[in-house]
Amino acid sequence: MKFGKLMAVVLAGGMLLAGCGTNGGSGGSAEGSGGASGTGGEPGGVNKAVLSNEPVTLRVFQDLTGITDDEFNTIIAAPVKKVYPNVTMELVRRPKDVTVNDLILQGNFPDLIYASSIDIDWYNQSNLLVPLDDMVKKAQVDLSRFEQGAIETIRAYSPQNKLLAFPIFLEYGLNYYNKDIFDKFGVSYPKDGMTWEQTVDLAKKVSRLDNGQPFYGLQTPALPRLSVSLRIPIVDQKTEKAVLTTTDWKDALDLFKTVKNMQTDLGKGLPGVNYQKGNLAMNVAYFGFLGTLEEMAKKGEPLNWDIAQFPVWKNNPMSEGAAVTLMLTSQGKHQDLALEVAKLLTTNENQEIIAKQAKKPVIKNTDAIIKNFGANLVSLKGKNVGAIFKGKVEKNPLPTIYDRYVKDVINKQMPKALTSNDLNSSLRTFEEEANKAIEENK
């Protein structure tokens, strides 16, 4: 299979970005229970089998799933340094001049990948990801502690049902809205439980030019990502053909076009959509955007915003199921240690740290852990935090190894689709071009 067209990344010299890691001191017993994990219970403290006085740097690649430097230090680097003082966690962000394929050929891919479970197929190429089943068993990780939907979703990306990633917290989406725009035009705020249709109707009420200043009603994720929220398949597992001409795909494209046209109808040559600059009323996005808003608040540039539940589809009101994970790479130099780091982040203590950063714990029975949910985020105080925990989650459709090629086709064909008045014709083009891409990459 061809490697495909992945995004660029570089590791050389000064282009390494955001190396993080703070010595948290002894704070608490580093020995914990003295082992890797007690069977049937919470992971213990230090695994002496991987403990060493030799300095070790574990590199963590980040691209498609956002995390700020402060977040990386708080939920990953500092907890690891506290237990393994010799280990420094280094965040490697994606610049734009060396391909992932080049990096793999150099034999220098980072030890870990910080990524959503929905991107497993994006990275699971050229045997880059390490199946964790044997390692998890050896390390006595009790997977029954985890939300099983997260484990099932990860295993779905492997035809052999292998565990290709280690979940550290659950994903969620939100409708982030600018209260000042709604107040300015006397329009009611978004509410929890709204459908996409209701959200679009509300956006139309605040989408306008006001004294030459554009106010955009709504921004959504790109169509391939938006389709995940509808939980519609991209490729049929049995036929290995794209399935993009269904009623669900038509509904998704119609909604996406409506939102984009609402923006372009305001006119040409206007300032672009920018929530941070205060010209976007609603930004339907994922948990990572909270980090952006928190950084703005810390810089003294806060917006007057709040959150509502991620919109649901009228005929399919369930929410998508996904988790943020750490994936071990086959070129990592410290694989046993890398797994211990991932496991460490799922102790009750560290899941509470993660929850304080407004990340949803991946372990079950978390009432005590989430009582201080979002406590570390100044910007989240007084907000509708309950919206994060509403809605019923259902696992995503079974993925295929060809999904990434189809997504790439959709994104490339989208400019033409946005100017076409025939949804069915656009979807047929998507499907035809997607099937060509699938055949080329078999």
C-alpha angles and dihedrals in degrees: 000000000000116000093236130215109305127176122266128269134172133194104174123125117299094008092076104109137206103002104191139185133123125198104241094192125231093306103161131354111316089197095059107171090343096245145072094265141330108246112253093009145072118310113268129225130276119001100222091200090071098030115115140160090225113105112250129187117203112197119213118200117215129185124124099028114062127230129161123229090249092051092048091052094045101046102028119012101042096045090050093048090051093059100028105034092181094057123089119191113214123195113217113197126198116260119178115251111070122054123228088241090057090050093050091050088052088055091230107112115143121263096247140022121216103210148132119268088240088067096056091104089051091061101029094092131120087011090291095149123070116224105236103200098101093039092049091051092048091049090049094236110174104219091185087077090067130084099266093216088066093050092046092049092053094047090050089070091064121071086210091050091245125162103247097171139030113232117225102171141354126259126232138174131221142186104242109197135188107231094197092063093051091046091048092057098034094243124146118251122254115271135213115267097031119150123230089253091055091046092053091048090052091048091056090060093060100033106103150109113262115188089333093310115119120224112192118207104208145003123193136184118271114285097259090053092042090054089061089066088058088047094223121157121248100196128024107241095215101043096030088222127130115258103202103131097075127118091252092055090048090053091048094049091045091054093045092050092048091055094046093046090050087060098045093044089070089072144264128288094031126135110276128251108288122164092187091056091053102247099108119080099194130019112188101200143130136276094277091073089070087070090057092051091047092053090050091052092050090051091053093252102111124162124217095248143145138180138244131187117287106266117259131215113255095232096032109039099169121110124237120258119227140138137207108241147181113234121200115224126219090232094055113122096209107040098154091050091045090057091048088054092052091047092048091059090061097059113116090250094054094040086058089053089050091049091052086058089056095256117136112242116245094211124085129248094036103156092116092043097052097046087098095039111163093002092138094055113088090190093057096059111117093010128129094266091163089074089072092064099043125101133047117269123221126183118258125254115278108276128219133212088250097058093095093058091051092049089052091052092050092052092047093048095044098092089059092045092053091058095044123093093204114081093182092053091049092050092049089053090049090051096045094049091043092054090051089053091049092052091047091055100046 
